[in-house]
Amino acid sequence: MVEANRVQAVNRFQISLLDEAVTQQVAARLAHLLPEQAVLFLQGPLGAGKTTLSRGLLQALGHQGAVKSPTYTLVEPYHLATRQIYHFDLYRLTDPEELEFIGGRDYFSDQAICLIEWPERGLGFLPEPDLVLALSYQADVDEPLRTLSIHGQSELGRSIVTTMSAHEER
Amino acid sequence: MRVLGIETSCDETGIAIYDSELGLLSHQLYSQVKLHADYGGVVPELASRDHVRKTLPLIRAALKEASSSAADIDGVAYTAGPGLAGALLVGAAIGRSLALAWQKPAIGVHHMEGHLLAPMLEANPPAFPFLALLVSGGHTQLVAVAGIGQYQLLGESIDDAAGEAFDKTAKLMGLDYPGGPLLAKMATAGNPTAHRFPRPMLDRPGLDFSFSGLKTAAANVIAKAGTDDQARADIAASFQQAVVDTLVAKCERALQQTGLNRLVVAGGVSANTSLRQQLAVLLQQRGGQVFYPRKEFCTDNGAMIAFAGHQRLVAGQQQDLAIAVQPRWPMEQLSPI
């Protein structure tokens, strides 16, 4: 169901997200590898599936109910039984410095998982990511194809990518 | 009683003064005024959400517009939630502190209560009870309103808000964000039956909304359509029709379910002409009436906070000395007056 091919040794690999069910499975596997504190960047154009992937992560970690788009509110907090999660969407930031006005520092220093959509709009005011999840989306075909590539950018990130890519190869 | 209202829950800094006898005396929104004088010359545009630097100059401007001084203010209302914690805290800290310094009561207001009651600032206010549709870039909610503080959330969007779907689809068509109003304009030249976009959640019972799939469906069609003006107008019209059909059908379902015949519509999307036309037809058929706040009070503003706070202060409610905000605050937890 999931087609995986290892692009580099252990800090990067790629998966085709054939449908929403596959997206949920991948999100769930990733979710269970995350410690209490981690920073994940989600990149990709509008409609690529960033919020769907975030929803999968949140639900895998025990969130029940809707996962609303944080585009308007900029950040939606989730206080789950075992985890604290902040879901950001920085699309509407016009200047990275605005993160200061919304209390960015407080969120990033918390013992929490930060899922950050559109991180490029907050550069300079964001912590270094452990993982970068890059989604690409080909829309001008009959069966739109989504691809997720996962890059580990810290020791934690690389160990998660190694575990995930080993799973995909089995 | 004369109440100062402060709104800082998200993007806008809004300040207003409402008086029991005289009605709305002033309202100021950051984007509408020049604050240059307060800085002794030209200053660069203040960043959005920089409520700290905008609030006090706007309060001074609102007092001036109302020909009032601090001594004329009998109470202070500020948005206490829901919203961004950091943004809410600015309005709450300033509002609570001013009230303490002036030795007047203060009240924290629920942002959505402000929106629900905004049409009561108009000449022909709706009587209770009514159904309210709040539809904007950040919200899509259906609320049964029995009276002030008596709200029942009947349904809401489980993902993207309707206005957000408009803005993001506009972006996919190459328009600048937020391009929802431009998309609606483009739609007037298009054929709304050219494409059959999904009417999300119409096939399921209940009053919740979902607009994220509609955006994805539009993305696929847009990518294939190219740059032909008519083809683009057809997509815009078909997309708008799908959103409007969904909103109107859920309103009808909610009116049916509650037996109400007055509908209040607020939020930025309530300015949409196609939505207004279809809702007018619906309420006419049902022998009811639809109410809108004036355009500048459809989006976030201080007037609705001054008004809602005024109603609660007049009823004797007030806040203790704590500067408290509630970023998440279910409407059902509000107390009636």
Chai-1 contact restraints between the chains, C-beta under 6 A:
chainA,res_idxA,chainB,res_idxB,connection_type,confidence,min_distance_angstrom,max_distance_angstrom,comment,restraint_id
A,L46,B,K168,contact,1.0,0.0,6.0,A-B,restraint_1
A,L46,B,K171,contact,1.0,0.0,6.0,A-B,restraint_2
A,L46,B,L172,contact,1.0,0.0,6.0,A-B,restraint_3
A,G47,B,K215,contact,1.0,0.0,6.0,A-B,restraint_4
A,G47,B,T216,contact,1.0,0.0,6.0,A-B,restraint_5
A,G47,B,A219,contact,1.0,0.0,6.0,A-B,restraint_6
A,A66,B,I158,contact,1.0,0.0,6.0,A-B,restraint_7
A,S69,B,D159,contact,1.0,0.0,6.0,A-B,restraint_8
A,S69,B,D160,contact,1.0,0.0,6.0,A-B,restraint_9
A,T71,B,E164,contact,1.0,0.0,6.0,A-B,restraint_10
A,Y72,B,G137,contact,1.0,0.0,6.0,A-B,restraint_11
A,Y72,B,G138,contact,1.0,0.0,6.0,A-B,restraint_12
A,D95,B,A47,contact,1.0,0.0,6.0,A-B,restraint_13
A,E98,B,A47,contact,1.0,0.0,6.0,A-B,restraint_14
A,E98,B,R49,contact,1.0,0.0,6.0,A-B,restraint_15
A,F101,B,R49,contact,1.0,0.0,6.0,A-B,restraint_16
A,F101,B,D50,contact,1.0,0.0,6.0,A-B,restraint_17
A,I102,B,L84,contact,1.0,0.0,6.0,A-B,restraint_18
A,I102,B,G86,contact,1.0,0.0,6.0,A-B,restraint_19
A,G103,B,A85,contact,1.0,0.0,6.0,A-B,restraint_20
A,G103,B,G86,contact,1.0,0.0,6.0,A-B,restraint_21
A,A139,B,A219,contact,1.0,0.0,6.0,A-B,restraint_22
A,A139,B,N220,contact,1.0,0.0,6.0,A-B,restraint_23
A,A139,B,A223,contact,1.0,0.0,6.0,A-B,restraint_24
A,D140,B,A223,contact,1.0,0.0,6.0,A-B,restraint_25
A,D140,B,K224,contact,1.0,0.0,6.0,A-B,restraint_26
A,P144,B,N220,contact,1.0,0.0,6.0,A-B,restraint_27
